[in-house]
Amino acid sequence: MLSANPQANSAAIPSVAPAAIPIPAFRDNYIWLMRHGASAVVVDPGAAQPVLDYLARERLSLTAILITHHHADHQGGVAELLARCAAEVFGPAAESITGLDRPLRGGERIRPSGLEAAFDVLPVPGHTLGHLAYYRPGLLFCGDTLFGAGCGRLFEGSPAQMAASLARLAALPDDTAVYCAHEYTEANLRFALAVEPGNPELQRRARDAAALRAEGRPTVPSTIGLERATNPFLRCEEAAVIAAVRERGGLEGRNSTADPLAVFTALRAWKDVF
């Protein structure tokens, strides 16, 4: 059973304020819930019942739903939630989203009903073409674009799109809490260690993640600073990452530097078969 406590007492995986509560769904999804008074806003409700159970237990009213992209495990619960709750639905205008009444393309600033805080909507194509992220200072909901120590598969977008989207997120302040949508961190860390085995921050993060999972606790949220230090997909200009990709035959030539996009493309292809 996964704990609902998103905090981590760890050197490498930092403690962050519990701005959002993880509601586990399916095998490894997290539906994130923000609450303010008696109101609640959820992000990517792939299933309705876990959300309805939480709302009933805490006596909360669902006022808004944020969707990052169209995959069923991120929006499959919307229809049932709307049948039971009067909530506005924000999501990508370019994708088919159930119940969407606030279509977004990126660049907007939104203030979901029931919350005091406003969010900037960031276009982050790559995993899907219309994928969005929601950001306010200190807090990022990034769906399946950026994961703990990894990134999403390229189901619709190009490597160039995903690399640009990750660069956009990596440019956020280091203390930004990263709320991704899946518990993939341990698997991603195994790949990251294959790429950069000598990275001490990465080694420490792997130990801490294993300890958290052994206790049934989430490894997320992480922070942008931690991802920049340990996520190979944000480290495509690091000499050790370039060397690992080149040794595997993912780059042509023997120059000490390489085009970061070529490194990213090779890394993503490597991870796909890892």
Stockholm file with secondary structure:
# STOCKHOLM 1.0

chainA/1-274         MLSANPQANSAAIPSVAPAAIPIPAFRDNYIWLMRHGASAVVVDPGAAQPVLDYLARERLSLTAILITHHHADHQGGVAELLARCAAEVFGPAAESITGLDRPLRGGERIRPSGLEAAFDVLPVPGHTLGHLAYYRPGLLFCGDTLFGAGCGRLFEGSPAQMAASLARLAALPDDTAVYCAHEYTEANLRFALAVEPGNPELQRRARDAAALRAEGRPTVPSTIGLERATNPFLRCEEAAVIAAVRERGGLEGRNSTADPLAVFTALRAWKDVF
#=GR chainA/1-274 SS CCCSCCCCCCSSSCCCCCCSEEEEETTTEEEEEEEETTEEEEECCSCSHHHHHHHHHHTCEEEEEECSCCCHHHHTTHHHHHHHCCCEEEEETTSCCTTCCEEECSSCEECCTTCSCCEEEEECCSSSTTCEEEEETTEEEEETSEETTEECCCSSSCHHHHHHHHHHHHTSCTTCEEEESBCCHHHHHHHHHHHCTTCHHHHHHHHHHHHHHHTTCCCCCEEHHHHHHHCGGGCTTSHHHHHHHHHTTCSCSCCSCCCHHHHHHHHHHHHHTC
#=GC SS_cons         CCCSCCCCCCSSSCCCCCCSEEEEETTTEEEEEEEETTEEEEECCSCSHHHHHHHHHHTCEEEEEECSCCCHHHHTTHHHHHHHCCCEEEEETTSCCTTCCEEECSSCEECCTTCSCCEEEEECCSSSTTCEEEEETTEEEEETSEETTEECCCSSSCHHHHHHHHHHHHTSCTTCEEEESBCCHHHHHHHHHHHCTTCHHHHHHHHHHHHHHHTTCCCCCEEHHHHHHHCGGGCTTSHHHHHHHHHTTCSCSCCSCCCHHHHHHHHHHHHHTC
//
